Amino acid sequence: MYKIIFFDIDGTLLTGKKRIPESARKAIAELKEAGIIPAIATGRPPFRIHEILAELEIETYVSLNGQYVVHQNEVIYQNPMKKGAVKRIAKAAELNNQTVAFCGSDKILGNSLVSASSKGWKKKISNHLPFTPPHFIVNLIFKYGDKSKKPILKEYYEDRVIYQCMLHATEKYDAYYAKEFPDCNFMRWNPYSVDVCPEGGSKAVGIIKLLEHLHIPIEATAAFGDGLNDIEMLKLVGTGIAMGNGREELKQVADKITESPEKNGIQIGLQEIGAIKNK
């Protein structure tokens, strides 16, 4: 019997057009009727998931790749980056002529496109588009469009609690950062960008803290995801479900593979594991 089920957002709950399918909405409502807690598990900061939480009436979330966990408006776990590590990331990015965004629970500051998007222009543009740009277009934007000449100001990270940095560096820098920052965990989300969290930080760690708080055993959990930052989560939970549009590396560790969001993957997956009834 499941007691809590976790859902990634982008590419899992949301379609390519950044919409929640009606089938997913109804399936999550059925979960709540059955007494099962639906929870969000995302790399996004809290202020970028409020609309989704409200739309689905969800009160539990693991955000910032596990570094900030909330249940019924109570923050039950925080794992900020060490100030020294954040400062060193800023210096390394500047040395390598890279851009970086510094994520708190309430806002993102930095000299990159990600920090600009937190100010609302990205949402305004997407509201006028009939589709979400394909991954290769997004990658091109990060490759050629995120070469800011703005300096990395100390005000972006000093005197702030930083949970995650979003570093815009190509894969050729992976070995460099892994060697220079053993106290950090790097989770790549496209060929030109990587999330930086405290060492050992992941969605799985945030989930463990939440389960301890709620006294729920691992075997009573399930999770849906599509990306590389979902691997630890799917390995941890009782039943890990990869979306049909997910990364192959994730599918290899998943217990089950469902359809994409556009093909009612959330509803089908929940039905297949017996969390909701087939209708």
Secondary structure, DSSP 8 states (H G I E B T S, - for coil): --SEEEE-TBTTTB-TTS---HHHHHHHHHHHHTT-EEEEE-SS-GGGTHHHHHHHT--EEEEGGGTEEEETTEEEEE----HHHHHHHHHHHHHTT-EEEEE-SS-EEESSHHHHHTTTHHHHHHTT-SS---HHHHHHIIIII----S---GGGTTTS---EEEEE--GGGHHHHHHH-TTEEEEEEETTEEEEEETT--HHHHHHHHHHHHT--GGGEEEEE-SGGGHHHHHHSSEEEE-TTS-HHHHTT-SEE---GGGTHHHHHHHHTTSS---
